[in-house]
Amino acid sequence: MNPARTGIRTTLIGLIVNFGLALVKGVAGFAGNSYALVADAIESASDVISSLIVVGGLHIASKPPDEDHPYGHGKAEPIAAMIVALSLMGAAVTIVVQSVHEIVTPHHAPAPFTLAVLVAVVAVKEGLFRFVFSVGERVQSTAVKTDAWHHRSDAVTSAAAFVGIVIALLGGPGYESADDWAALFASAVILYNAFLLFRPALDEVMDAAPPPHIEEEVRRIALAVPGVLSLDKCYVRKMGLEYFVDLHVVVRGGITVREGHRIGHDVKDAVCASRSRIADVLIHIEPDTLA
């Protein structure tokens, strides 16, 4: 399984669905006099752009190392995730501005048929979120998982719009702007999610340590290699869809340089073989203090 190709294929599926939903929601929103539905269409349109950014990021991240990028192009993946999170914030701000405008501007209540559209949208987008997020987890792609949360945010705005339209229809005169208030509430949820998505992408760009279980597994495997007495430092960083490890291995001080070199290679081979996502292990051999 090629993680980058899997992520790109999954993102393209979401892109096609979002394009269709943006058209449906936009037409239904204008025809049904519901700005909450129009706001939904705006977010779906932004999702299309976000998905294109994710596809571009994954494509660049999958390129092999070259003379200018000896560690590869993996950082393109979290950078794409950061751009997607920022675009999500931008979409939320746009919805806030337009919602406030609609609230202070008198207008008719939304049409009842918009409720059926919203129910279908929530079902589709929640299903798409679960599918895309599961793929993002499997290929360990921050960008794909961020794109998945775009789908979840869309489902949230659609659900909020549904509640707002129901209140507007049941409340009658004076409640026409209920769906606009719903869109305003949904935008706050979107902003919060965008912040949560931005943080891990930024951490990855800054080479923050990955989840502890990855280092624990590396240490466990290295300690099982014959000739390894103990381990000192173990640093792991994520580069796009792969991991790079710096490991200090303690061996007997009396062995030859050739033997220490062999043990280091055995450790590297064992660690790389255990996880397909570990691209390289830099071994530093240290003598024990008893030699």
Backbone torsions as a table, in degrees:
resi	resn	phi	psi	omega
1	MET	NA	123.1	175.5
2	ASN	-89.3	111.0	-175.5
3	PRO	-57.2	-41.4	-178.2
4	ALA	-64.9	-45.8	179.4
5	ARG	-63.4	-40.7	178.4
6	THR	-61.9	-44.9	179.2
7	GLY	-63.2	-41.8	179.6
8	ILE	-64.5	-44.9	-179.5
9	ARG	-61.7	-43.3	179.9
10	THR	-65.3	-41.6	-179.8
11	THR	-64.9	-37.7	179.2
12	LEU	-65.9	-34.6	176.4
13	ILE	-61.8	-46.0	177.9
14	GLY	-62.9	-36.8	179.8
15	LEU	-61.9	-45.5	-179.5
16	ILE	-63.7	-43.6	179.5
17	VAL	-63.6	-43.0	-179.6
18	ASN	-63.3	-39.1	179.0
19	PHE	-61.2	-44.8	178.7
20	GLY	-65.0	-42.0	-179.6
21	LEU	-67.1	-36.6	179.2
22	ALA	-60.7	-41.9	179.1
23	LEU	-65.9	-47.2	-178.2
24	VAL	-62.1	-47.5	-177.9
25	LYS	-68.5	-37.2	178.9
26	GLY	-63.7	-47.6	179.4
27	VAL	-64.5	-45.5	-179.1
28	ALA	-65.5	-37.1	-179.9
29	GLY	-65.6	-45.6	178.8
30	PHE	-68.2	-42.9	-178.7
31	ALA	-69.7	-33.9	-176.9
32	GLY	-96.0	6.0	176.1
33	ASN	61.0	40.3	-179.6
34	SER	-121.3	109.9	178.3
35	TYR	-72.1	-28.4	177.6
36	ALA	-59.2	-37.8	178.5
37	LEU	-73.0	-35.8	175.4
38	VAL	-64.1	-40.9	177.3
39	ALA	-60.9	-38.4	175.9
40	ASP	-60.9	-41.9	179.8
41	ALA	-64.1	-38.3	178.1
42	ILE	-61.5	-42.6	-179.1
43	GLU	-68.6	-37.4	177.7
44	SER	-63.9	-37.7	177.3
45	ALA	-65.1	-40.3	177.7
46	SER	-67.0	-30.4	177.4
47	ASP	-63.8	-35.3	178.6
48	VAL	-62.3	-46.0	178.9
49	ILE	-63.5	-42.3	179.2
50	SER	-60.1	-42.7	-179.0
51	SER	-63.7	-37.5	177.3
52	LEU	-63.3	-38.4	178.3
53	ILE	-65.2	-42.0	179.4
54	VAL	-63.4	-44.1	178.8
55	VAL	-59.9	-44.2	178.5
56	GLY	-63.0	-42.9	179.1
57	GLY	-62.3	-43.4	180.0
58	LEU	-67.8	-37.1	179.3
59	HIS	-63.4	-45.1	179.3
60	ILE	-67.2	-42.5	-178.0
61	ALA	-62.7	-26.8	-177.6
62	SER	-82.1	-6.9	179.5
63	LYS	-67.9	142.9	-179.7
64	PRO	-71.9	163.4	177.2
65	PRO	-58.1	150.0	174.8
66	ASP	-137.2	-173.0	-175.6
67	GLU	-62.3	-37.1	-179.1
68	ASP	-83.7	-20.9	-178.5
69	HIS	-132.0	73.8	-176.0
70	PRO	-62.7	-22.4	177.9
71	TYR	-94.7	9.0	-179.6
72	GLY	90.4	-169.8	-176.0
73	HIS	-117.2	25.4	-173.6
74	GLY	-60.4	-28.5	-177.7
75	LYS	-63.7	-16.9	178.5
76	ALA	-62.2	-27.6	-177.3
77	GLU	-69.8	-52.9	176.6
78	PRO	-67.9	-28.7	176.1
79	ILE	-64.2	-40.4	176.5
80	ALA	-62.0	-39.7	178.8
81	ALA	-62.9	-39.8	178.8
82	MET	-64.8	-40.9	178.9
83	ILE	-64.1	-40.6	179.1
84	VAL	-63.9	-42.9	178.8
85	ALA	-62.9	-40.8	178.6
86	LEU	-66.4	-37.0	177.9
87	SER	-67.3	-33.0	176.4
88	LEU	-65.5	-40.4	175.3
89	MET	-62.2	-41.3	179.3
90	GLY	-62.9	-41.3	178.2
91	ALA	-63.8	-39.5	179.6
92	ALA	-64.4	-42.0	178.8
93	VAL	-63.7	-40.6	177.9
94	THR	-60.2	-42.2	179.1
95	ILE	-65.4	-38.9	178.4
96	VAL	-59.9	-49.5	-177.7
97	VAL	-60.8	-47.1	-178.0
98	GLN	-70.5	-33.9	178.5
99	SER	-64.6	-44.2	178.2
100	VAL	-61.7	-40.1	178.3
101	HIS	-61.8	-43.3	-179.1
102	GLU	-69.0	-33.8	-179.5
103	ILE	-65.2	-40.2	-177.7
104	VAL	-86.7	-4.9	178.9
105	THR	-107.7	119.1	179.7
106	PRO	-59.6	137.7	177.7
107	HIS	-156.7	171.8	-178.6
108	HIS	-78.4	160.6	177.0
109	ALA	-70.8	153.1	179.3
110	PRO	-63.3	156.9	177.5
111	ALA	-78.1	144.4	-178.5
112	PRO	-58.5	-31.8	-175.8
113	PHE	-64.0	-18.4	-179.7
114	THR	-65.9	-23.2	179.4
115	LEU	-64.1	-41.5	-179.9
116	ALA	-63.9	-39.5	178.3
117	VAL	-61.4	-43.8	-177.2
118	LEU	-66.6	-38.6	178.2
119	VAL	-60.2	-45.0	179.6
120	ALA	-64.3	-40.0	-178.9
121	VAL	-64.4	-45.7	-179.9
122	VAL	-59.1	-43.5	-179.2
123	ALA	-63.5	-46.4	-178.7
124	VAL	-65.0	-47.7	-175.4
125	LYS	-69.1	-36.1	177.8
126	GLU	-67.8	-39.6	176.6
127	GLY	-64.6	-39.2	178.5
128	LEU	-66.6	-39.8	177.4
129	PHE	-58.6	-49.0	-177.5
130	ARG	-61.9	-40.2	-179.7
131	PHE	-67.5	-51.3	-176.6
132	VAL	-66.8	-40.1	-179.0
133	PHE	-65.7	-38.6	179.2
134	SER	-63.5	-37.7	176.8
135	VAL	-67.8	-42.3	178.0
136	GLY	-59.3	-40.1	177.0
137	GLU	-65.3	-41.0	-176.6
138	ARG	-67.2	-41.6	-179.2
139	VAL	-92.7	-0.5	178.2
140	GLN	56.2	48.5	-179.9
141	SER	-107.4	116.7	177.4
142	THR	-63.6	-38.6	-178.3
143	ALA	-65.6	-43.1	-179.7
144	VAL	-66.2	-41.0	178.0
145	LYS	-65.9	-36.2	176.5
146	THR	-64.9	-41.3	177.5
147	ASP	-63.0	-36.3	178.0
148	ALA	-62.3	-39.7	-179.9
149	TRP	-68.7	-21.0	170.9
150	HIS	-61.6	-42.1	178.7
151	HIS	-65.1	-40.9	178.8
152	ARG	-64.5	-41.3	178.7
153	SER	-62.6	-37.6	177.3
154	ASP	-63.5	-40.7	178.0
155	ALA	-64.4	-37.7	178.9
156	VAL	-64.5	-45.0	179.8
157	THR	-65.0	-35.6	179.1
158	SER	-68.0	-41.6	178.5
159	ALA	-65.0	-40.8	177.7
160	ALA	-64.3	-39.9	178.6
161	ALA	-63.7	-38.1	178.7
162	PHE	-60.6	-47.5	179.6
163	VAL	-62.2	-43.4	-178.7
164	GLY	-63.0	-41.9	-179.8
165	ILE	-68.0	-39.1	177.0
166	VAL	-59.8	-44.8	179.0
167	ILE	-63.0	-41.0	-180.0
168	ALA	-64.0	-40.8	-178.5
169	LEU	-73.3	-40.2	-179.3
170	LEU	-76.5	-34.1	-177.4
171	GLY	-74.2	-29.2	179.5
172	GLY	76.7	-153.8	-178.1
173	PRO	-52.7	134.2	-178.9
174	GLY	98.3	-14.9	-179.1
175	TYR	-112.4	14.6	-176.4
176	GLU	-59.2	-29.3	-176.0
177	SER	-92.1	11.6	-177.6
178	ALA	-60.6	-38.5	-179.6
179	ASP	-71.7	-25.2	175.4
180	ASP	-69.8	-39.0	174.9
181	TRP	-64.8	-34.9	177.8
182	ALA	-65.2	-40.8	177.7
183	ALA	-64.3	-36.9	178.6
184	LEU	-64.4	-43.2	177.9
185	PHE	-63.0	-43.2	-178.6
186	ALA	-62.7	-35.4	-179.5
187	SER	-64.0	-33.3	177.0
188	ALA	-65.6	-39.4	177.7
189	VAL	-64.6	-41.1	-179.4
190	ILE	-64.3	-43.7	179.0
191	LEU	-60.4	-41.9	-179.9
192	TYR	-64.0	-45.0	179.3
193	ASN	-64.7	-38.0	179.6
194	ALA	-61.5	-39.7	177.9
195	PHE	-64.4	-43.5	179.3
196	LEU	-63.7	-31.4	179.8
197	LEU	-78.3	-31.2	-177.5
198	PHE	-69.8	-37.9	-174.8
199	ARG	-58.7	-53.9	-178.4
200	PRO	-64.0	-33.2	178.0
201	ALA	-65.8	-42.1	177.7
202	LEU	-64.6	-41.7	178.2
203	ASP	-58.8	-40.5	-178.6
204	GLU	-67.2	-40.1	177.2
205	VAL	-63.3	-34.8	-179.3
206	MET	-85.8	9.2	178.2
207	ASP	61.7	38.4	174.6
208	ALA	-65.6	153.3	-178.9
209	ALA	-65.4	138.9	176.6
210	PRO	-73.3	179.8	178.5
211	PRO	-52.2	141.6	-174.7
212	PRO	-56.0	-29.9	-174.7
213	HIS	-64.2	-24.2	179.5
214	ILE	-69.7	-46.7	177.0
215	GLU	-63.1	-41.1	-179.9
216	GLU	-59.8	-40.4	179.4
217	GLU	-67.5	-41.3	178.4
218	VAL	-60.3	-45.6	179.5
219	ARG	-62.9	-42.4	-178.4
220	ARG	-61.3	-44.6	-178.4
221	ILE	-68.7	-42.4	-178.7
222	ALA	-64.3	-40.3	-178.8
223	LEU	-66.8	-21.4	-179.1
224	ALA	-82.6	-8.3	-178.7
225	VAL	-77.5	129.3	179.3
226	PRO	-56.8	134.9	179.6
227	GLY	99.3	-14.9	179.0
228	VAL	-87.1	119.2	179.1
229	LEU	-85.8	-42.5	179.5
230	SER	-164.8	178.8	179.4
231	LEU	-125.8	145.1	175.9
232	ASP	-102.4	-102.8	-177.4
233	LYS	-82.7	146.8	175.3
234	CYS	-144.2	109.3	-179.5
235	TYR	-115.6	133.8	178.7
236	VAL	-127.2	133.7	175.3
237	ARG	-134.4	149.5	-178.6
238	LYS	-97.0	130.5	178.6
239	MET	-122.6	91.2	-176.6
240	GLY	70.2	-114.3	-178.5
241	LEU	-101.8	6.2	-177.4
242	GLU	-126.7	166.4	178.9
243	TYR	-119.0	145.8	174.7
244	PHE	-120.8	137.1	-173.6
245	VAL	-121.0	135.0	169.7
246	ASP	-112.6	121.2	-171.3
247	LEU	-134.1	129.4	175.9
248	HIS	-100.6	116.2	-175.1
249	VAL	-107.5	128.4	179.2
250	VAL	-96.4	126.4	179.5
251	VAL	-127.3	173.7	177.1
252	ARG	-62.8	134.2	-176.9
253	GLY	-69.2	-19.0	-175.4
254	GLY	-88.4	-3.6	-177.4
255	ILE	-78.0	164.6	179.8
256	THR	-75.9	163.2	176.1
257	VAL	-60.4	-40.4	179.9
258	ARG	-60.9	-41.8	179.8
259	GLU	-67.1	-41.8	177.5
260	GLY	-62.2	-38.0	178.1
261	HIS	-64.0	-40.9	180.0
262	ARG	-63.6	-44.0	179.2
263	ILE	-61.7	-41.2	178.5
264	GLY	-60.2	-42.2	178.1
265	HIS	-65.7	-38.8	178.5
266	ASP	-62.3	-40.7	178.3
267	VAL	-63.5	-47.0	-180.0
268	LYS	-59.7	-46.1	-179.3
269	ASP	-62.5	-41.4	-178.3
270	ALA	-65.8	-43.9	-178.9
271	VAL	-67.3	-44.2	-179.7
272	CYS	-65.6	-35.2	-179.4
273	ALA	-71.1	-24.7	-176.6
274	SER	-75.5	-30.5	-177.3
275	ARG	-135.2	120.1	-179.0
276	SER	-67.0	-18.0	-177.8
277	ARG	-85.8	-7.7	177.3
278	ILE	-85.9	111.0	-174.9
279	ALA	-80.7	-33.0	-176.5
280	ASP	-159.8	151.1	176.3
281	VAL	-129.9	120.7	177.3
282	LEU	-95.0	115.2	-175.0
283	ILE	-100.4	132.6	172.5
284	HIS	-118.3	119.0	-177.6
285	ILE	-89.2	132.1	177.9
286	GLU	-125.5	141.0	177.2
287	PRO	-81.5	149.7	176.3
288	ASP	-72.8	160.9	-175.4
289	THR	-79.0	-7.1	-177.1
290	LEU	-89.3	-10.2	-175.9
291	ALA	-71.5	NA	NA
